[in-house]
Amino acid sequence: MFETLFQLLSELPPDGRALLLPSECIPMATLRRDASLLAQHSQLPKGCRIALCGLSPLKLIKAVIAFDGTVNVMLLLPASMDARTTNQLIQSSHCTHRIDALLDEPESIASLLNLPLRDEAPTRWLLASSGTTGTPKLIEHTLASLCRSVKRDTVCGSEFVWGLLYDPCRFAGMQVVLQALLSTSGLCVSESMDFDTQITGFIANKVNALSATPSLWRRLLMDGRIAELPLRQITLGGETVDQNILDALKHAFPVARVIHIYASTEVGTGFSVHDGFAGFPANWIDSVIAPLPLRVREDGHLLVKPWILPGGKEILDRVDADGYLDTQDLVRVEGDRVFFLGRASGAINVGGNKVNPEEIECCIREVEGVYDVRVYAKKNSIMGQIVAAEVVSAIEVEPEPLRKSIQRHCRSHLENWQVPVFISFVTALKETSSGKRERLPV
């Protein structure tokens, strides 16, 4: 018999801290009570498939606790998703009910007549992929697959206070939620995903464990306020992790444990690296010592064999005869290390030559005076696409001399087609709702 999220939380001390808000602490007993009341109030019919759309982090957490194990399907969609995509994903997943606000009655949007009634099986969680290009794809999980890598040591867990930077509708955000709740760590959340509100809450609640993409970590370091946090656990994931950001975090927080995790909505949590170096050991490839079976295809695609394979056609279409899933991440083996180059779908096509934006960004960050950079494709009538870059520089650096330094450095380390044709300077780089850099061509 499978366990529901509500049942797992019922095994934990009722007076333990669960959620930390700017103005109050919500103990576990209160969180369970609120979830139970929500389930009773909603009165969802047997066999329903619900879409949770644009809920605040606090409301979404209560909703998944309330409905896991009682509905066939839960589709989690972030507030940042546009209405057209939201409606498209709701329709493709055959949802029967939609919930936009927990104080309102669930809206019935389809008939249950042609849908199979729920049997004794775990609820299927549908999460949208968080890539930086194209329409999101729905990946199917269960609570078991989401919790596979969650550490449930409540003694160790009670020493941490996690901050939630990610949207909990995303795989990475839900991982933080489950890790904090099931290990009795406090979870600092805010009613909005506003960056300043989140940081203010982290400082007020003395957050000491934080997970973010490299893009968000660079933004946090540039902001400066996280220097006030007593960080003991630093986790990076979701994007290519280069040596620059690893060194910067270790310098800023010398007592913290810094790890980078290879995880995705499709794969789940694959493996973690905590030796202080970018990439992962080359001797993990086709080896029994690897955290999970890994292969590198001839075209540079990383293949993994997850311990629990998520469901759905999107996943099955990418699994080979040996059970290996094409992650669609590109890697390069150099000596005893394997380095990530970025997503295959994010490559810039310059006159037939493929350019990985992350590789160019790593090169530009080597230039003194560059704080951060975003490389993207710019449409061109002759070449199809050309390389462009937005650069955040140190305050005291003059733009034009820095532009020349960047171009000079790139020409000496890259092929001609990889060198950015356009370089602009900005005060900040924007992230997507999942904390990643946008890669859509302009």
Residue, then its C-alpha position, 0 to 999 in steps of 0.5 A: m500500500f502506498e503512502t500519501l504525503f499527508q500520512l508521511l507528515s502525520e508520522l512527524p512531531p505535531d509541534g515541530r516547525a513546518l513553515l516559516l513566514p515573515s510574520e509567523c511560524i506554522p507548526m506541523a499540526t496546523l499545516r496538516r489541519d489546514a490541508s485536511l480542511l481544504a480536502q473536506h471543503s473541496q469535495l472533489p469527486k472520485g476519479c477527478r484530475i485537478a489542475l492547480c494553477g498559479l497558487s502562491p507557494l503557501k497555498l500550493i503546499k497545502a493543496v498537494i498535501a490535501f489532494d495527494g492520494t485522493v485524486n487521480v492526477m495533480l497538474l502543477l502550473p506556475a503563476s508565471m505561465d501564460a494563459r494560452t500555455t496553461n489552458q493547453l496543458i490543462q486540456s492535454s492532461h484531461c483535467t476535470h477540475r481547476i483550482d486557482a484560489l483555495l477559498d473558491e470552489p474547484e471549477s469543474i471543467a470536464s465530464l468524468l463520464n469517459l475517464p476511468l475511476r481511481d483505483e488503489a494507485p498513487t496520485r500522478w503528479l504532472l510537472a511542466s519541464s522548466g527548459t529555456t526554449g520551446t513549449p513546456k512538456l509534462i513529466e509524470h511523477t508519483l510521490a515515491s519518485l519525487c521523494r527518492s533522494v529526499k533525506r528523512d533524517t529528522v535529527c540532522g534535518s532539525e539543524f537546518v532552515w531551508g529557504l524556498l527560492y524556486d517556484p514549488c510547481r517546478f521539480a527543483g522547488m518541490q524537492v526543497v519543499l519535500q526535503a524540508l518538511l520530511s526532515t523537520s527542517g523549517l521551510c521559509v516561504s513567502e506569499s509571492m516569488d518576489f526576489d526582495t521579499q524572499i531575501t528579507g524573509f531568509i534573513a529574518n528567519k536565519v536561513n542556513a540552507l539554500s538551493a538555487t540555479p547558478s544564475l540565481w546564485r550569481r544574482l544573490l552574490m551580486d545583491g550582497r544581502i545573503a552575506e548576512l545568512p549563516l549558510r551551511q548548505i549550498t546547493l546548485g542545479g538546473e544549469t551548467v555549473d562552472q568553476n567560477i561560481l563554485d569558487a565564488l561561493k566557497h570564498a563567500f561561505p567558507v564553512a558551507r558544504v557546496i554541492h552541485i546536483y544533476a537533476s531535472t524534471e525528466v530524470g529526477t535527482g540523478f547525482s551530486v558532486h561535492d569535490g569542489f570541481a565543475g563537471f563530474p568524474a570521467n570514471w563514472i561513465d559506463s562504470v559500477i561506481a557511478p551513482l546511477p548508470l551513465r553513458v555518453r553518446e557519440d553526439g555528446h548527449l548524456l544518457v542516464k538510467p534513472w532508478i525510477l523512470p517517470g511516466g508519460k510519452e515524452i519520457l518513453d520516446r527518449v528511452d533506448a533499448d537498454g533503458y537509458l534516457d537521453t537527457q538532451d544535455l551535451v557534455r564533453v570529456e576532458g581528461d578525468r572530468v566530464f563537463f556540461l556544455g548546455r542543452a542540445s535544444g539551446a545551441i545557436n546555429v551559426g551558418g551550420n556551426k553549432v555554438n553552445p551558449e554556456e561554453i561562450e559564457c564561461c569564456i567571457r566570465e574569465v575576463e577581468g571586470v565581467y560579473d555575469v553574462r548571458v549569451y543568446a542567438k540573434k537572428n541573421s538573414i545571411m548566417g541564420q543566427i549569430v552570437a550576441a551577449e549581454v554583460v554585467s560588469a563591475i561598477e568601476v569598469e568602463p564599457e568600451p575597454l571591457r568590450k575590447s577585452i572580451q572580444r580579444h579574449c574570445r578571439s584567442h580562445l574560440e572559433n570565429w563563429q563562436v565569438p559574439v558579434f553584438i555585446s551590450f552592457v546591462t545592470a542585471l540579467k533576468e531569469t526565467s520563473s525557474g531561475k534559468r537564463e532565457r535562451l530564445p532567439v531574438 
